[in-house]
Amino acid sequence: MAQQRNIIGRAAGYLWRYRWQAALPYIFLLVATLSQLAVPRLVRSIIDAVTKGVIATTVLDALNKIPAVFMSQALPKILGFLNYPAATTSDQLVAQLNADKVSAPNDLVRAALLIVGFAALRGLFAFLQAFWAEKNSQSVAYDLRNDLYAKIQRLSFSYHDQNQTGQLMIRATDDVEKVRLFLGQGLLQLIGALVLLAATLIILFTTNAQLALAVIWIIPVALILFMIFGSISQPLFNRVQQKLSALNTILQENLAGIKVVKAFTREKSEEVKFKVAADNLMNQQIVIARLFTFLMPLVFLIANLGQATTLYVGGKEIILGTLTLGEWQEFSMYLIYIFFPVAQLGFIITQFGQAAASATRIFEILDAKSDVTDKADAIDLPQVEGNINFEDVSFSYVGGGAPVLDKVSFEAKPGQTIALLGATGSGKTSIINLLPRFYDPTDGRITIDGHDLRDVKLESLRAQIGIVLQETTLFSGSIRDNIAFGKPEATDDEIFAAAKAAAAHDFIMSFPERYDTPVGERGTTLSGGQKQRVAIARALLLNPRILILDDSTSSVDLGTEAVIQSALDKLMKGRTSFVIAQRISTVMNADQIIVLDKGKVAAIGKHSELLEENEIYAEIYTSQLLDDKQHVEPVRSENLL
């Protein structure tokens, strides 16, 4: 329970950013609560006024029927019945009764008007309380979501490798909403319940201490009950959020891969997978529902026992004449103000458990440490020439076991084109992931113009590197927006020049909306080759000194590849370029070809040198020649028919 309070306290710290407006709902709550507390006293006044008026009328009628000779004998009994002083004379009694009879209607009207006034006052301040509480909670949710998004953006690739997208999404949406609801409603309700409870107890003990002592036992019993249920419920709410994350992950993956699901006719099996996750979530929610289905009747049982105690003790005092009907009604209404916050705590404990579980999951992300960060004394990387050195670089993915790079060393001089070649899993992609510091080496170091990458600021490093990844990612918006993604302030001329260099301008101009053509979610309205050329234009717009092309022509046909390759050959001049390609034909003119084998450098050289000296390169070259021949010969035979 202490840990829950600490995590909720940390979440409530977000309210401190709005400390002045955050105080408003609590001020309005205090006014609304005081207005509410005034009503039972006014109800007592109404009942007592009515009672006095009825008694006065009845007694006056009775006095008129008593003969004068018997008045002296009847007077003491009447005074005793009315609790009047024994020295009161008959004339004084009649005068007082007439006064009570006349004042009763006025007292009734006055009390009724005050009740209406306090009700209006309470309604006004309850509205202001709810409005500002909602405003504050939305502000907190806004800050939490922004902090979460900013942190997720800054976390290194290794964190994203270990966490599913669906889980991150649910924390930024559903978990934030649960924390918001508690800070906006639950916390205010908790403070309101405690204020109402404390104020009511003070009034009860100052009004009738004996009667108050008879019902006070329900408060500690209820609090102990809530503490027990709170400690049980918090882990259950945490498991609900985990099940919800799992469900959301399946949904997100299936929506993203709907084409694959349909292509392999896996709709039914995916429905089964989703149903299993939905069943797990439902069963966990039923466990919590069962717990609170037992709690709430228990709370109302305790409240009813308190009410029964009040009826018994209060009834005895009325019979003995030590308690008026108005006082008893007042006490009964104040007693409701005890039972109501006690019962309300049952609902608050539900929100508290949910919020604590969600806040824990939110702060797990906010407290996560990134493997790749700027050092305290990091400097801005100056404009680079493009001299890159890998010095005995080794690298292993977190939890990946054996290293994917093992003491890799090479030098890329400014303006050179470096081709990375090797089988799948040889370490090509790992090398280009280390250059922009998506990951840091496990051992060794990488330098650009003599600067260790770990000594420069990430933003200044990545601003000088243009990247076209094998898996093309476009964002919802226009083609223009996607090309200018890394340089939003780019002019149309700059965007057009980049598109022309990437052989994208012609197909863009063929669309009715041209550069304003929407690309759809993840670029679904474009073909694979078109998406790849837009991605190349996006990288070229930055005019980077270092260029990374991760098999950037893999999604285009041979004709388009030739056009793009011709443009890239021109653009790579004067830039230090790293190229990963599956086809040797695209890297034969590279200044250096690095052949990788199981994470190690098997050979470095030019095409002609490696063809003669390196067996792995020669095998790759020969196998690709045979593949090309097998693809070409059937076409020729077909053309002869």
Sequence and secondary structure as in RCSB ss.txt:
>XXXX:A:sequence
MAQQRNIIGRAAGYLWRYRWQAALPYIFLLVATLSQLAVPRLVRSIIDAVTKGVIATTVLDALNKIPAVFMSQAL
PKILGFLNYPAATTSDQLVAQLNADKVSAPNDLVRAALLIVGFAALRGLFAFLQAFWAEKNSQSVAYDLRNDLYA
KIQRLSFSYHDQNQTGQLMIRATDDVEKVRLFLGQGLLQLIGALVLLAATLIILFTTNAQLALAVIWIIPVALIL
FMIFGSISQPLFNRVQQKLSALNTILQENLAGIKVVKAFTREKSEEVKFKVAADNLMNQQIVIARLFTFLMPLVF
LIANLGQATTLYVGGKEIILGTLTLGEWQEFSMYLIYIFFPVAQLGFIITQFGQAAASATRIFEILDAKSDVTDK
ADAIDLPQVEGNINFEDVSFSYVGGGAPVLDKVSFEAKPGQTIALLGATGSGKTSIINLLPRFYDPTDGRITIDG
HDLRDVKLESLRAQIGIVLQETTLFSGSIRDNIAFGKPEATDDEIFAAAKAAAAHDFIMSFPERYDTPVGERGTT
LSGGQKQRVAIARALLLNPRILILDDSTSSVDLGTEAVIQSALDKLMKGRTSFVIAQRISTVMNADQIIVLDKGK
VAAIGKHSELLEENEIYAEIYTSQLLDDKQHVEPVRSENLL
>XXXX:A:secstr
 HHHHHHHHHHHGGGGGGHHHHHHHHHHHHHHHHHHHHHHHHHHHHHHHHHHHHHHHHHHHHHHHS HHHHHHHH
HHHHHHHT  TT  HHHHHHHHHHHHHHHHHHHHHHHHHHHHHHHHHHHHHHHHHHHHHHHHHHHHHHHHHHHHH
HHHHS HHHHHHS HHHHHHIIIIIHHHHHHIIIIIHHHHHHHHHHHHHHHHHHHHH HHHHHHHTTHHHHHHHH
HHHHHHHHHHHHHHHHHHHHHHHHHHHHHHHTHHHHHHTT HHHHHHHHHHHHHHHHHHHHHHHHHHHHHHHHHH
HHHHHHHHHHHHHHHHHHHHTSS HHHHHHHHHHHHHHHHHHHHHHHHHHHHHHHHHHHHHHHHHHT   SS   
TT B        EEEEEEEE  TT  S SEEEEEEEE TT EEEEEESTTSSHHHHHHHTTTSS  SEEEEEETT
EEGGGB HHHHHTTEEEE SS    SSBHHHHHTTT TT  HHHHHHHHHHTT HHHHHTSTTGGG B  GGGTT
S HHHHHHHHHHHHHTT  SEEEEESTTTTS HHHHHHHHHHHHHHTTTSEEEEE SSGGGTTT SEEEEEETTE
EEEEE HHHHHHH HHHHHHHHHHHHHHHHHHHHHHHHHH 
